[in-house]
Amino acid sequence: MAVAAFLGVLAFVAISMVYVYRFRGHERYASLAEYWRKGWPIFTPLNCLLYLFTKPRGRGSIQDLERFPELRAIRDNWETIRREAVALHEDRVFDRTSDPESSAYYDIGFRTFQKYGWSKFYLKWYGTHLNSAQAACPETLKILDQVPSVNGAMFSVLPVGSKLTRHSDPIACSLRYHLGLATPNDDRCYINIDGRDYSWRDGDDLLFDETYLHYAHNDAEQYRLILMCDVERPTWLVGRVVNFFYKGLMRLTIVPNTDGDQRGLANTIFARVSPAIARVRTLKKTNRRRYLAIKYSVNTVLALAVCGLVFGGFIAAQEVYEAVV
């Protein structure tokens, strides 16, 4: 019984990966290598459970905002939100993202975006209101608190000439909400979601599933400043169980804006090991063979650790089931 159930789980894992790699959405990964680098296959099985149990209004790559009336409270107050965001930008607060001496520099969730010029200022993150945000953006937080489905929120800047390369976000617990605050209002500043272009406009909003392939460019003459929120994915019961686990994981990734802010455990560890990671990456040019040996050794250990956790969880669940039955 236990062996059959375990084999069933393995089959679901394999089918999930094939589905995401070959069949989900209109856009396809260019290669298996891109999928492994940008598709986060380690989270694919749980994500597919969420896709299965997502309610109709949350399905598809881009959602109909008319079916999410709760978000209207944010859109209707966009000018109030804009004032606080622009004030931060004028004070050059977003520059901390690119400063290795700043607490804001080490961001395990969005670490690869910074090299392209993207920057951010966190407001709230999965149950935590950041101290610096409460001081600098009290009105924005009041507005966001009117919408319980908003799990996380930040201001995001995409400078002139910058881009975000094609990727999909790893965890499907939320949908991604964008509200234009100070944008070029130009089709040359856009995001492509599963093959469809959307250009930001001041006061206009967008809701999409960030686990579809997407990328962004700002080829206009002005920076793009938006409010970006993680909105609870609407699911039935099984999906809510998966989301409970996922949201606990996301709480570990809180990133401070300043030294006085809260920081999640995962991000604390990331900040401490980042200098060592940077040293290893220098080997990519000076000693590629050694670099690859370290890279694949670390990845193998991490993969085995995750598999061990999954297997341990399966055994524990099986024991609980047998005890109850």
N, C-alpha and C positions, 0 to 999 in steps of 0.2 A: 504493500500500500504506500509506504513512505517513498520507496524507490520510484514507483509509478508517478506519484505526485511530483517528485523532484524532476523526473524526466519531462513531465508536463510543463513545469516552470522553465526548464531549459529550452523546450520547443517554443514557448511563448516569447522568450528572450530573442531567439533566432528570428522568428517571424516578425517581431517588432522592428528589429534592425533592418531586415530586408524591406519592410513596408516603408520606413522612413527614408531609406537610401534610394529606393527605386520607384516608389509609387505615390508618396505624399505630395500634394500640391502640384503646381505647374512646372516649377523650376526643379532641376535635378543637380545633384552634386556632380562636379566635373569628373571626379575619380573617387575611388575608395579612399585614397590618401586624403583628399579634401574632407570626406565624411569623417574620418578618424580625427582629423585636426580641428575641424570647425563644427561638427555635428554632435559632439558630446554623446557618443553611443552608450557610455556607462549609465546615462539617465534615460535612455530610450525606452526600456520596458515600463518603467513607472509613468513616463510621459504618455505612452500609448494607452495605459489604463485610464489616464485622465482624458485622452481624446475620446475613448469609448464611452465615457460617462459624462461628457460635457453636454450641457443642455443646448437645444437648437440655437438659441440666440448667441451663444459663444463659439459656434463652429465657423470654420472657414478662415481664410488668411486675414480678411478685413471685416470688421463687424459693423452692423447698422446701428448707429448711435441712437436712433429713435427707440431701439429696444433696450437701451440703458438710460432711462430717464433720470436716474439718480446722479448721473454725471453732469446734468444741466447746471447744478449748483456751482460747479467749478467753472464751466464755460461762461455763465452769466456774470461772473466776478473776475473775468480775465484782466481787466484794467487795474484792479486792485492788486492782483498777483503780479502783474507786469511792473508796477511801481517798485515793489520790493526787490524783484529780480534785477531790474535795471540798476537800482542803487548798488547792489552787490557787484554788478559788472563794472560800474564806474569806479568803485573802490578797489578794483583789480583783485577781488577775492578769489576768482576762478584761477588765477595764476598759480595758486598753491598746488594745484593738481600736478603741475610739471616741475615742482621743486622737491628734489630728493630729501631736503632737510625738513619738509613739512609732513605732518601726520596724514594729510589728505593724499599724499603721493602714492601710498601703498593701498591699492584697491584690488583685492583678489577677484572680484566679479567683473570689473571693467578695465583690468590692467593693460590689455593690449590696445585699447582705444587711445591711450594717452600719447603714444608715439606719433599719431596722426594729427595731434593738436586738440582733440576733443577734451573738454573739461566739464566739471560738475560741482554742484553744491547740494549736499544731502539735506532734506527737510525732515523726513521721518522714514523709518525702515523697520517694517514688520514688528510693530508694537512699541517702538522706541522713537520719541521725539528728540532729535539732537539738541543739545544745550545751545549751540551757536545759532541754530535755526530759530529756536524760541526767542532768542534775543534779537535777531535781525529780521525775522519774517513772521511776526506774531499774527498778522492778518491772514496771511496765506495758510498758516496752520489752522486757524479757526475755520476757514473755508473748507479745507481738506477734512477736518474732523466732522463736518456735516455729512460726509459720505463714508460710512463704515466699510464699504468694500475696497477702499484705497488702502492697500497694504504698505506701499512704499512710495516715496515721492522725492524728486530732486529737480533742480534747475540744471539745464544742460546747454552748453555752448559748442557750436561747430563753427570755427573761424573760417575766414575767407580762404579758399584754396584747399581746404582740408577735406578728408573723406573718412568713411568707415568701410572697410573692406567687407566682402560678402561673408556672412556668417549666420548662424542661428543660435539663439540663446539656449542655455543648457536645461533650464527647469521650467516646466509648463504649468506651474501653480497659478500664474497670473496672466492677464492680458496686458498689453502695453498701451498706455494712453499718452498722446501728445497734444499739447495746447500751445499754439503759436503765440509768443509774447512780443518779441522784437525780431522780426525776420526780414529778409530781403523782399518778401512778397514777389518772388521771381521763380519761374519754373526751372531755372538753373540751380536752385537750391532745393534738393528733393531727396526723398527716400524711395527706394524700390523694394516692394514687398511681394515676394513670390511672382515677380515679373511685371508688377503694376507700379507705375510711378505716381507719387503723391508729393506735391510741392506745398511747403508750409506757408500759411498766411496768418497775419496777426488776428487773434481772436477766433480762429478756426481750430477745430479739434479732429482727432483721428484715434480710432481704437483698432488695434490689430494683434494678431497672435505672433509673438516674437520668436516662436520656435519654428516658423517658416523661414526659409532663406531670405535675407534682406541685406541691403547696403545703402549707404547715404553719401551724397556729394554736396559740397557747397562751392559752386563755380561762379557765384554771383559776386557783387562788390561789397557786400555787407555781411557781418557775422549773423549767425542764427541763434537766437536764445528762445528756449521753450521750457515749459513745465512737462516733466516726464513722470508718469505714475505707473505703478504696478497695481492693477485692478483685479480683485478676486475672480478667478475663473468660475463661472456658474456651472456647478456639477450636481449630479445626484449622489446618493450616500457613499458609494464606493470611492468616488472622486474626492469627497470631503475627507475620507480617511487618509488617502494618499496626500492630500493637501496639508493635513495636520502634520505629517512627517516632514514634508517639504518646507513648510513655513518655519518649523523648528530649525531646519538646516539654514534657512535664510537669515534667521536671527543671529547666527554665528558670524555673519559676514558684514556686520555694521562697520561702516568706515567713518572715521572722524573728519570733520572739516577743520578743526583746530585742536590744539593740545588739550583743551578742557572738555572735549566731547567724549562720548562713550565709544567703545571699540569692541567688536565681536571677537570671540576666541579664535576663529579661523583666520580673521584678518590680523590679529595679534601675532599669530604664528607666522603668517605670510610676511609681515613686516620684518620679523627677525631673521627669516631665512633668505629674504630677497637679496641682500648683499652677496651671499654665497652663490645664489643662482646666477647673479650677474657675472661673478668670477668664472663660473663654469661656462657661461655663454661665450666668454672671450676665447675659450678653447676651440670654438667652432671655426675660427680663422687660423689659430696657431697650431692646434693639434686635433684635427677633426676625428681621428680614430678614437682618441681618448674621450672626446666630447660625446660621440655616439655611444660608446660603452657605458658612460655614466648615465646618459639620457635613457637608454633602454633598460638599464638596471633599475633605475628609480621608477620608471613607468611600470615595469613588471612587478616590483614590490607593491606599488600602489594598487595595481589591478588585483593582485593576489589578496591584498588586505581587504579590498571591497568585496571580492568574491567570498572571502571568509566571513565577513559581516553578513552578507546575504544568506550564505549557507547556515550560519549560526542562527539567524533570525528564522529561517525556515524550520530548523530543528526545534527551536523554542516554540514556534507556533504549532508544530505537529504535536509536541508534548502536551501543550495546553489543550489542544483539540481532543487528544486521547484521554486526558484526565477528565474533561467535561463529559465526553461520551461514555 
